[in-house]
């Protein structure tokens, strides 16, 4: 399962479009900053997909989920420096992709690492997010929203980018290389959207072609059209 979760192929722009359903205002420029190493700090997110020059062309499913988590904390006001320290320390303690792991963020050991980084960098916002129960309840809700967790490894198994509005659209590294797809049918939302355009907006025709319910086609196309370009 670990190798499967490391699969999936997304450009940074595609990752930003998906994360934007959860984190308002995220874009590919902000995501690229999380991969950058500075003179004093390691990257907030490390990937084995980077070229020798450090350029990131595509990322994996776990890279995507790591970016989602870091983006959330950054959007809540945590400093980039504190997040870089927390991520580096968590990688040293727990291995790769610590911010995508439910057992790291939810359990005391992981929270202690985040809090220590916040104290080191004098980041009161990040410290408040992990130490105050009211604020941490919001953190917990975010991490759980739309995510199916692997019970053994505590890694995300697949993710609904917007479970409330698009409950049948999933991002699953085991299906279509992780492209957004309709759950239970394994058909990419982009495929349905392209067929819909070819059918001049005839939902019923697309439903017949792919043998899926009409409402599934409508949901998939609405999702695809709401993705930022």
N, C-alpha and C positions, 0 to 999 in steps of 0.2 A: 504493500500500500504506500509506503514512503516514496518509492520510486515513481509510482503513478502520480502522486500528488506533486512531485517535482516537475511533472510534464505540464502541457498546456503551452500555448504560444500566443503572446499578446505584444503588440507594440506598446510603447509607453503612452502614446496617445489613446490607444484602445483601453488601456488600464485606467487612464484618467476619466474617460467617458463612463466606464462602469462604476468607478468609485464615486463619481459625482452624484449618483443616485443616493448615496449615503452621506457624503461630505460635500456640502455646498461650497462652490467656488474653487474646487480642486482643478488643476490643469496639468498638462504634461511638463511644463517648465518647473512647477513646484515638485512634481514627482522626481524629475531628474536630479534636483538638488539633494534628495535623500540618498542618492547613490554616490555623491561626490565626497571624496576625502579631502580634508583641509589640512593645514599645517599642524594644527593642534588636536584635531578630532578625526576619528574613524568615521566611515559612512554610517548613516542611520540604518540603511538596508544594504546588505551585501548580496551579490548574485554571481553565480558561476556562468552567466550568459554574457558577461562583459567581454569585449575584445581586449587585446593586449594594450591598446591605447586607453582603455577605460571606458570607451563608448558603449552604451547599452542599446542594442538594437531591438532585442525582444526579451521578454521575461516569462517566467513560469507561473503556474497557478499559486504556488506558495509565495513567490515574489509579490504577486498581486495582492494576496491577503496580508502580507507584511506591510505593504504600502498602504493598504486600507487602514490598518491599525495606526501606523505612524501619522497618517494624514488626519485621522480623528483627533489625536492628541494635539497635533500642531494647530488644527482648526479651533480647538478649545482654548488656545492661547499659550500652550507649552512652548518653551524656547527650543530652537533647533539644536542648540548646544547640549541642553539637558537630555534631549531625546537621543542624540548621538552617543552620549556617555551611557545612558541607560541601555541602549541597544547593544553597544559593545560589551558592556559588563554582563548582560544577559546571555549573549552569545558565548562568552567565556565560561559561564556557569552551566548553561543548558544546551549549547550547540546551536545549529543553524535555525533560522526563522523563529526566534523566541517570541516575537510579537504577534505571530499568527497562532500561537499555541494557547489553548484555553487554560491549561494547567499552570502556565507561567503568569498570565495576567490575572487570573482569578484567585490563585493561592498566595499565601502569606510570603513565601520565599520570593516569588516573582514581584509582588508588590513592594517588598523590602528593597529589592534592587532598584526599582524605579524611584522609590522615595529617596534612596541614598544618592542617586544621580541628581535628583531635584535639589537636595540639600547642598551637594557639592557645587552645583551651578547657581545656587540661590534662586531657584525657580519656584516661587510660591504657588503659582497656578498649578503646575504639575504635582507638587506636593499635596495640594488641596484635593486634587482629583483622585489620588490614590489613598489618602489618609482619612478623609471625611466620608463617612458612610453614605450620606445623602448624595454627594457627588459621585462616589464610586458606583452607586446603584445605576446611574446614567451610563457610566463606562461599561458596566456589566450588560446592560440592556443593548448597548450598541454592539458589543462583541457577539452576543447571542442572536441578534436580529438577522433572520434569513440564513443562518449558518447551520449546516448539518455536521456535527462533530464525529470524528472517529473515536469510539469509546476507549480503544486501547492506547492509541498514541496521543490523543487529545489534539490532533491536527484537524483543520477543517476538511471535510470530505467533499462537500460541494456548497455552493452559495447561491441564494436568490438575491440578486442585486436590489430588488424592490419587492419584497414578499407580499406587502399589502396590496399594491396595485397590479402586480404581475406575478401571481402565485405559481404559475406554471412555467415560468422562465427561470432556468438555472444556468449556472456556470460550473461545469463539472469537468475536471481534467481527464476523466475516462470517456467523455463523449465529445466527438468532433474536435479533438485537440483543445478542449476547454472553451470553444466558442459558445456564446449564448444560444441555448437550445430550449425546445419545449420538453419539459419533463415527461417521461414515460413514452415519448415518441422518438426522441433523439434526432429531431430535425432542427437545423439551425434557424434562428429567427430571421437571419439575413436571406436564407434560401426561400422562406415563405414570403418575405417582403419582395424579393425579386420576382417571384412568381405572381404575386399580387399586382405588381406594376405591369407585368406582361399581360395579365388578364384585365387590364384597365380598371382595376379597383373592384373586381368581382370576387368577394370573399367566398361565396358558395362554390365557385369554380375551383379555387385553390383548395378548399376543404375536400372536394371530391378527388382532385388529383392526388393529394397526399393521404387521403383516407383518415382525416382527423376532424374532430368536431368544429363547426363553424366558429364557435366562441373562442376556441384555442387559436385559430388563425387570426381572429380580430385582436386578441391579446398580444400575440407575437408581433404583429405588424405595428400595433400601437407602441410596444416597447422599442422596436427598431427605429421608429420615426422619432422617438423622444431621446435617443442617444445623441449626445452632442457630436457635431461633425468634426 
